[in-house]
Amino acid sequence: IVYRDPADPNAPAPAPRAGPEEAVWDEKVDPDAVMLFRYSALTFNGHLIHYDREFCRDHEGYPDLIIHGPLIATLLMGLGSREMAAQGKRMTRFAYRAVRPSFTDGRAMTFAGKPGNDGKTADLWALDQDGWLAMQADADFEEA
């Protein structure tokens, strides 16, 4: 979430982007309220938007709890690390960019990726519960 001036409630939302379709790996994860609370505790993030649904809806105007961008990145990093470790590789670099906020709603997000042709890189992405691109990431690997 980037803090800005209040948005015009009548302005249209930016168009969502579809994620890549050529995933080699994917997994479903439902970042529920308990996971968000625990991640907040782990990262010393006391902002209520991640664990107080009433505050999130009534005071901030969001549809539900906001899933931490770094939590999504952590889950993507885990997917890439596990999949490439099966090929004898370990991650040496990870970079990500959030492209759409994600909210809890009782449905799972999709975490996906594919190895690069060189065997030393991977592209990773997260799709929100409606299948829209929420985050993109890329990673480098070396022999373990």
LOTI-625856 format. One record per atom (N, C-alpha, C): y, x, z; atom name; residue number from 0. Coordinates in pm, whole numbers, plus 50000, padded with zeros to 5 digits. Each point is the difference from the previous one (the first is absolute). Layout:
(timar (Y X Z) "CA" NUM)
...
//
This chain:
(timar (49884 50085 50000) "N" 0)
(timar (50116 49915 50000) "CA" 0)
(timar (50123 50090 50000) "C" 0)
(timar (50091 49971 49912) "N" 1)
(timar (50126 50072 49994) "CA" 1)
(timar (50106 49906 50053) "C" 1)
(timar (50080 50046 50092) "N" 2)
(timar (50102 49915 50059) "CA" 2)
(timar (50123 49998 49911) "C" 2)
(timar (50045 49879 49964) "N" 3)
(timar (50114 49981 49913) "CA" 3)
(timar (50083 49884 50054) "C" 3)
(timar (50107 49969 49928) "N" 4)
(timar (50076 49881 50035) "CA" 4)
(timar (49911 49878 49982) "C" 4)
(timar (50031 49890 50068) "N" 5)
(timar (49917 49880 49983) "CA" 5)
(timar (49992 49960 49853) "C" 5)
(timar (49881 49959 49960) "N" 6)
(timar (49978 49959 49861) "CA" 6)
(timar (50054 49860 49977) "C" 6)
(timar (50040 49973 49877) "N" 7)
(timar (50042 49867 49961) "CA" 7)
(timar (49874 49913 49996) "C" 7)
(timar (49992 49896 50083) "N" 8)
(timar (49878 49919 50004) "CA" 8)
(timar (49971 49930 49867) "C" 8)
(timar (50100 49989 49913) "N" 9)
(timar (49981 49933 49871) "CA" 9)
(timar (49964 50098 49888) "C" 9)
(timar (50005 50129 50030) "N" 10)
(timar (49969 50100 49897) "CA" 10)
(timar (49848 50003 49977) "C" 10)
(timar (49960 50015 49874) "N" 11)
(timar (49856 50008 49974) "CA" 11)
(timar (49942 50132 50052) "C" 11)
(timar (49877 49994 50045) "N" 12)
(timar (49931 50121 50046) "CA" 12)
(timar (49966 50086 49878) "C" 12)
(timar (49995 50132 50018) "N" 13)
(timar (49960 50086 49889) "CA" 13)
(timar (49859 49963 49953) "C" 13)
(timar (49978 50013 49872) "N" 14)
(timar (49868 49967 49945) "CA" 14)
(timar (49895 50097 50052) "C" 14)
(timar (49887 49949 50047) "N" 15)
(timar (49893 50089 50047) "CA" 15)
(timar (49936 50072 49881) "C" 15)
(timar (49939 50116 50029) "N" 16)
(timar (49934 50079 49897) "CA" 16)
(timar (49849 49996 50023) "C" 16)
(timar (49928 49993 49891) "N" 17)
(timar (49854 50004 50008) "CA" 17)
(timar (49956 50144 50025) "C" 17)
(timar (49888 50015 50066) "N" 18)
(timar (49945 50133 50023) "CA" 18)
(timar (49913 50043 49883) "C" 18)
(timar (49964 50127 49998) "N" 19)
(timar (49909 50048 49895) "CA" 19)
(timar (49867 49924 50006) "C" 19)
(timar (49934 49988 49887) "N" 20)
(timar (49875 49925 49996) "CA" 20)
(timar (49876 50087 49995) "C" 20)
(timar (50015 50130 49990) "N" 21)
(timar (49885 50087 49978) "CA" 21)
(timar (49953 50070 50127) "C" 21)
(timar (49991 49928 50110) "N" 22)
(timar (49956 50061 50126) "CA" 22)
(timar (49854 50043 49992) "C" 22)
(timar (49972 50117 50053) "N" 23)
(timar (49863 50048 50016) "CA" 23)
(timar (49953 49967 50142) "C" 23)
(timar (50094 50007 50095) "N" 24)
(timar (49969 49968 50139) "CA" 24)
(timar (50088 49884 50042) "C" 24)
(timar (49949 49914 50083) "N" 25)
(timar (50085 49900 50064) "CA" 25)
(timar (49934 49949 50126) "C" 25)
(timar (50083 49956 50091) "N" 26)
(timar (49951 49940 50123) "CA" 26)
(timar (50102 49898 50047) "C" 26)
(timar (49953 49900 50069) "N" 27)
(timar (50085 49894 50054) "CA" 27)
(timar (50021 50027 50148) "C" 27)
(timar (50124 49988 50044) "N" 28)
(timar (50033 50016 50142) "CA" 28)
(timar (50101 49891 50035) "C" 28)
(timar (49977 49932 50110) "N" 29)
(timar (50095 49900 50049) "CA" 29)
(timar (50077 50063 50116) "C" 29)
(timar (50122 50049 49973) "N" 30)
(timar (50081 50056 50109) "CA" 30)
(timar (50051 49885 50088) "C" 30)
(timar (49922 49961 50098) "N" 31)
(timar (50035 49886 50084) "CA" 31)
(timar (50095 50041 50112) "C" 31)
(timar (50038 49902 50081) "N" 32)
(timar (50097 50023 50107) "CA" 32)
(timar (49952 50107 50099) "C" 32)
(timar (49871 50004 50028) "N" 33)
(timar (49947 50100 50093) "CA" 33)
(timar (50015 50140 49941) "C" 33)
(timar (49965 50015 49873) "N" 34)
(timar (50014 50131 49935) "CA" 34)
(timar (50147 50044 49999) "C" 34)
(timar (50091 49907 49970) "N" 35)
(timar (50142 50034 49998) "CA" 35)
(timar (50048 50041 50139) "C" 35)
(timar (49957 49926 50103) "N" 36)
(timar (50040 50034 50136) "CA" 36)
(timar (49950 50139 50038) "C" 36)
(timar (49875 50027 49969) "N" 37)
(timar (49943 50131 50034) "CA" 37)
(timar (50068 50113 49923) "C" 37)
(timar (50029 49977 49873) "N" 38)
(timar (50068 50104 49922) "CA" 38)
(timar (50141 50023 50055) "C" 38)
(timar (50066 49892 50041) "N" 39)
(timar (50132 50013 50062) "CA" 39)
(timar (49991 50086 50126) "C" 39)
(timar (49899 49975 50082) "N" 40)
(timar (49982 50078 50123) "CA" 40)
(timar (49971 50146 49967) "C" 40)
(timar (49912 50022 49905) "N" 41)
(timar (49962 50135 49961) "CA" 41)
(timar (50118 50082 49949) "C" 41)
(timar (50091 49933 49929) "N" 42)
(timar (50114 50070 49939) "CA" 42)
(timar (50129 49983 50082) "C" 42)
(timar (49989 49941 50118) "N" 43)
(timar (50117 49977 50086) "CA" 43)
(timar (50107 49918 49929) "C" 43)
(timar (49958 49902 49922) "N" 44)
(timar (50090 49914 49925) "CA" 44)
(timar (50012 49869 50077) "C" 44)
(timar (50111 49981 50068) "N" 45)
(timar (50019 49881 50082) "CA" 45)
(timar (50068 49885 49929) "C" 45)
(timar (50018 50008 49867) "N" 46)
(timar (50071 49894 49931) "CA" 46)
(timar (49915 49873 49996) "C" 46)
(timar (50060 49890 50041) "N" 47)
(timar (49930 49872 50013) "CA" 47)
(timar (49949 49944 49868) "C" 47)
(timar (50053 50043 49887) "N" 48)
(timar (49957 49944 49872) "CA" 48)
(timar (49854 50027 49970) "C" 48)
(timar (49938 50091 50075) "N" 49)
(timar (49860 50034 49976) "CA" 49)
(timar (49903 49930 50095) "C" 49)
(timar (50052 49934 50105) "N" 50)
(timar (49905 49937 50092) "CA" 50)
(timar (50051 49873 50069) "C" 50)
(timar (50121 49957 49974) "N" 51)
(timar (50050 49876 50059) "CA" 51)
(timar (50029 49901 49887) "C" 51)
(timar (49904 49913 49974) "N" 52)
(timar (50009 49908 49887) "CA" 52)
(timar (50123 49909 50010) "C" 52)
(timar (50027 49948 50118) "N" 53)
(timar (50115 49910 50018) "CA" 53)
(timar (50131 50073 49968) "C" 53)
(timar (50016 50121 50052) "N" 54)
(timar (50120 50079 49972) "CA" 54)
(timar (50012 50024 49849) "C" 54)
(timar (49889 50036 49939) "N" 55)
(timar (49998 50032 49858) "CA" 55)
(timar (50047 49881 49917) "C" 55)
(timar (49948 49884 50031) "N" 56)
(timar (50032 49880 49922) "CA" 56)
(timar (50137 49943 50037) "C" 56)
(timar (50023 49982 50131) "N" 57)
(timar (50119 49928 50044) "CA" 57)
(timar (50127 50082 50000) "C" 57)
(timar (49989 50130 50029) "N" 58)
(timar (50120 50082 50009) "CA" 58)
(timar (50024 50088 49877) "C" 58)
(timar (49893 50046 49939) "N" 59)
(timar (50014 50089 49884) "CA" 59)
(timar (49983 49928 49867) "C" 59)
(timar (49942 49881 50003) "N" 60)
(timar (49985 49921 49878) "CA" 60)
(timar (49886 50041 49909) "C" 60)
(timar (49905 50075 50052) "N" 61)
(timar (49884 50041 49920) "CA" 61)
(timar (49891 49894 50011) "C" 61)
(timar (49910 49993 49901) "N" 62)
(timar (49896 49897 50005) "CA" 62)
(timar (49893 50025 50106) "C" 62)
(timar (49982 50126 50040) "N" 63)
(timar (49898 50033 50100) "CA" 63)
(timar (50025 50143 50047) "C" 63)
(timar (49908 50054 50077) "N" 64)
(timar (50012 50138 50047) "CA" 64)
(timar (50004 50096 49882) "C" 64)
(timar (50081 50103 50010) "N" 65)
(timar (50012 50099 49894) "CA" 65)
(timar (49898 50110 50024) "C" 65)
(timar (49923 50030 49897) "N" 66)
(timar (49902 50108 50009) "CA" 66)
(timar (50074 50132 49981) "C" 66)
(timar (49982 50092 50092) "N" 67)
(timar (50067 50130 49993) "CA" 67)
(timar (49969 50068 49867) "C" 67)
(timar (50103 50053 49934) "N" 68)
(timar (49975 50081 49881) "CA" 68)
(timar (49912 50119 50031) "C" 68)
(timar (50027 50073 50110) "N" 69)
(timar (49913 50113 50032) "CA" 69)
(timar (49856 49960 50030) "C" 69)
(timar (49976 49878 50049) "N" 70)
(timar (49862 49955 50020) "CA" 70)
(timar (49930 49984 49865) "C" 70)
(timar (50069 49940 49906) "N" 71)
(timar (49943 49987 49865) "CA" 71)
(timar (49971 50138 49943) "C" 71)
(timar (50095 50093 50017) "N" 72)
(timar (49979 50137 49951) "CA" 72)
(timar (49881 50065 50070) "C" 72)
(timar (49986 49979 50130) "N" 73)
(timar (49888 50057 50075) "CA" 73)
(timar (49867 49947 49946) "C" 73)
(timar (49994 49870 49971) "N" 74)
(timar (49878 49941 49947) "CA" 74)
(timar (49969 50053 49860) "C" 74)
(timar (50103 50020 49918) "N" 75)
(timar (49979 50060 49867) "CA" 75)
(timar (49951 50144 50012) "C" 75)
(timar (50061 50074 50092) "N" 76)
(timar (49959 50139 50021) "CA" 76)
(timar (49853 50006 50043) "C" 76)
(timar (49961 49909 50086) "N" 77)
(timar (49861 49997 50045) "CA" 77)
(timar (49904 49970 49885) "C" 77)
(timar (50036 49905 49915) "N" 78)
(timar (49916 49967 49885) "CA" 78)
(timar (49983 50122 49909) "C" 78)
(timar (50112 50062 49963) "N" 79)
(timar (49993 50117 49912) "CA" 79)
(timar (49923 50115 50063) "C" 79)
(timar (50024 50024 50128) "N" 80)
(timar (49931 50110 50069) "CA" 80)
(timar (49849 49978 50004) "C" 80)
(timar (49958 49878 50034) "N" 81)
(timar (49856 49971 50008) "CA" 81)
(timar (49932 50011 49864) "C" 81)
(timar (50064 49944 49899) "N" 82)
(timar (49938 50001 49867) "CA" 82)
(timar (49992 50141 49942) "C" 82)
(timar (50106 50078 50017) "N" 83)
(timar (49998 50136 49945) "CA" 83)
(timar (49914 50093 50085) "C" 83)
(timar (49986 49972 50130) "N" 84)
(timar (49912 50081 50085) "CA" 84)
(timar (49856 49989 49952) "C" 84)
(timar (49964 49886 49945) "N" 85)
(timar (49865 49981 49946) "CA" 85)
(timar (49976 50092 49880) "C" 85)
(timar (50108 50052 49942) "N" 86)
(timar (49991 50093 49887) "CA" 86)
(timar (50027 50144 50046) "C" 86)
(timar (50002 50019 50133) "N" 87)
(timar (50020 50134 50054) "CA" 87)
(timar (50145 50046 49999) "C" 87)
(timar (50095 49906 50002) "N" 88)
(timar (50143 50033 49995) "CA" 88)
(timar (50069 49960 50130) "C" 88)
(timar (50109 50070 50029) "N" 89)
(timar (50084 49961 50114) "CA" 89)
(timar (50144 49987 49951) "C" 89)
(timar (50072 49908 50060) "N" 90)
(timar (50137 49971 49959) "CA" 90)
(timar (50094 50111 50044) "C" 90)
(timar (50089 50042 49911) "N" 91)
(timar (50100 50102 50033) "CA" 91)
(timar (50142 49947 49990) "C" 91)
(timar (50020 49888 49932) "N" 92)
(timar (50133 49941 49986) "CA" 92)
(timar (49985 49850 49979) "C" 92)
(timar (50094 49924 50059) "N" 93)
(timar (50000 49855 49984) "CA" 93)
(timar (50145 49955 49994) "C" 93)
(timar (50036 49923 49899) "N" 94)
(timar (50136 49947 49987) "CA" 94)
(timar (49990 49851 49967) "C" 94)
(timar (50088 49919 50058) "N" 95)
(timar (49993 49856 49974) "CA" 95)
(timar (50139 49941 49985) "C" 95)
(timar (50001 49881 49938) "N" 96)
(timar (50124 49925 49984) "CA" 96)
(timar (49967 49852 50016) "C" 96)
(timar (50066 49939 50096) "N" 97)
(timar (49986 49855 50019) "CA" 97)
(timar (50085 49931 49894) "C" 97)
(timar (49944 49898 49937) "N" 98)
(timar (50074 49930 49894) "CA" 98)
(timar (50020 49852 50030) "C" 98)
(timar (49937 49950 50106) "N" 99)
(timar (50013 49859 50037) "CA" 99)
(timar (49958 49984 50145) "C" 99)
(timar (50076 49922 50079) "N" 100)
(timar (49957 49978 50138) "CA" 100)
(timar (49873 49917 50005) "C" 100)
(timar (49921 50024 50104) "N" 101)
(timar (49875 49926 50018) "CA" 101)
(timar (50001 49934 50137) "C" 101)
(timar (49945 49880 50005) "N" 102)
(timar (50000 49920 50122) "CA" 102)
(timar (49858 49957 50034) "C" 102)
(timar (49973 49981 50129) "N" 103)
(timar (49869 49949 50040) "CA" 103)
(timar (49993 49852 49964) "C" 103)
(timar (49884 49956 49961) "N" 104)
(timar (49981 49857 49975) "CA" 104)
(timar (49854 49959 50010) "C" 104)
(timar (49917 50088 50058) "N" 105)
(timar (49859 49967 50017) "CA" 105)
(timar (49913 50032 49881) "C" 105)
(timar (50060 50053 49894) "N" 106)
(timar (49922 50041 49883) "CA" 106)
(timar (50006 50152 49987) "C" 106)
(timar (49900 50056 49938) "N" 107)
(timar (49991 50145 49987) "CA" 107)
(timar (50086 50054 49887) "C" 107)
(timar (50048 50122 50020) "N" 108)
(timar (50065 50076 49894) "CA" 108)
(timar (49890 50081 49930) "C" 108)
(timar (50029 50046 49879) "N" 109)
(timar (49908 50085 49926) "CA" 109)
(timar (50056 50141 49995) "C" 109)
(timar (49917 50095 50039) "N" 110)
(timar (50036 50142 49994) "CA" 110)
(timar (49910 50060 49892) "C" 110)
(timar (50061 50065 49900) "N" 111)
(timar (49923 50042 49884) "CA" 111)
(timar (50046 50137 49951) "C" 111)
(timar (49920 50057 49914) "N" 112)
(timar (50037 50128 49943) "CA" 112)
(timar (49900 50049 49897) "C" 112)
(timar (50034 50114 49945) "N" 113)
(timar (49912 50065 49902) "CA" 113)
(timar (50028 50149 50001) "C" 113)
(timar (49896 50080 49977) "N" 114)
(timar (50022 50145 49994) "CA" 114)
(timar (50066 50038 49868) "C" 114)
(timar (50077 50108 50003) "N" 115)
(timar (50058 50051 49876) "CA" 115)
(timar (49893 50066 49915) "C" 115)
(timar (50028 50014 49872) "N" 116)
(timar (49905 50063 49908) "CA" 116)
(timar (49970 50144 50036) "C" 116)
(timar (50093 50065 50070) "N" 117)
(timar (49982 50141 50036) "CA" 117)
(timar (49913 50021 50124) "C" 117)
(timar (49966 49891 50070) "N" 118)
(timar (49920 50012 50121) "CA" 118)
(timar (50076 50055 50120) "C" 118)
(timar (50131 50021 49983) "N" 119)
(timar (50081 50057 50107) "CA" 119)
(timar (50110 49906 50048) "C" 119)
(timar (50009 49883 49940) "N" 120)
(timar (50105 49905 50034) "CA" 120)
(timar (49939 49860 50009) "C" 120)
(timar (50078 49909 50055) "N" 121)
(timar (49960 49858 50001) "CA" 121)
(timar (50126 49915 50001) "C" 121)
(timar (49991 49886 49934) "N" 122)
(timar (50103 49898 50006) "CA" 122)
(timar (49947 49890 50090) "C" 122)
(timar (50085 49952 50090) "N" 123)
(timar (49962 49898 50097) "CA" 123)
(timar (50105 49891 50000) "C" 123)
(timar (49961 49878 50033) "N" 124)
(timar (50096 49892 50009) "CA" 124)
(timar (49948 49891 50092) "C" 124)
(timar (50095 49923 50053) "N" 125)
(timar (49967 49886 50086) "CA" 125)
(timar (50058 49875 49936) "C" 125)
(timar (49921 49895 49999) "N" 126)
(timar (50043 49870 49950) "CA" 126)
(timar (50012 49904 50117) "C" 126)
(timar (50106 49920 49999) "N" 127)
(timar (50015 49903 50109) "CA" 127)
(timar (49897 49888 49983) "C" 127)
(timar (50008 49902 50086) "N" 128)
(timar (49899 49894 50003) "CA" 128)
(timar (50001 49914 49874) "C" 128)
(timar (50109 50005 49925) "N" 129)
(timar (50009 49925 49875) "CA" 129)
(timar (49972 50087 49878) "C" 129)
(timar (49961 50125 50024) "N" 130)
(timar (49966 50089 49890) "CA" 130)
(timar (50116 50078 49941) "C" 130)
(timar (50116 49993 50063) "N" 131)
(timar (50117 50074 49950) "CA" 131)
(timar (50004 50140 50060) "C" 131)
(timar (50051 50093 49924) "N" 132)
(timar (50009 50139 50044) "CA" 132)
(timar (50092 50012 50121) "C" 132)
(timar (49948 50053 50109) "N" 133)
(timar (50078 50020 50123) "CA" 133)
(timar (50035 50147 50021) "C" 133)
(timar (49910 50091 49959) "N" 134)
(timar (50024 50143 50020) "CA" 134)
(timar (49924 50079 49894) "C" 134)
(timar (50060 50110 49958) "N" 135)
(timar (49936 50096 49911) "CA" 135)
(timar (49995 50134 50071) "C" 135)
(timar (49896 50077 49973) "N" 136)
(timar (49987 50133 50062) "CA" 136)
(timar (49926 50092 49904) "C" 136)
(timar (50020 50128 50021) "N" 137)
(timar (49921 50100 49928) "CA" 137)
(timar (49966 50111 50097) "C" 137)
(timar (49889 50065 49973) "N" 138)
(timar (49950 50102 50092) "CA" 138)
(timar (49938 50114 49921) "C" 138)
(timar (50005 50118 50061) "N" 139)
(timar (49936 50119 49946) "CA" 139)
(timar (49884 50039 50090) "C" 139)
(timar (49899 50063 49940) "N" 140)
(timar (49879 50038 50073) "CA" 140)
(timar (49957 50140 49959) "C" 140)
(timar (49923 50062 50088) "N" 141)
(timar (49939 50129 49970) "CA" 141)
(timar (49857 49998 50051) "C" 141)
(timar (49923 50099 49960) "N" 142)
(timar (49862 50010 50049) "CA" 142)
(timar (50000 50012 50152) "C" 142)
(timar (49911 49927 50064) "N" 143)
(timar (49994 50002 50147) "CA" 143)
(timar (49933 50127 50049) "C" 143)
//
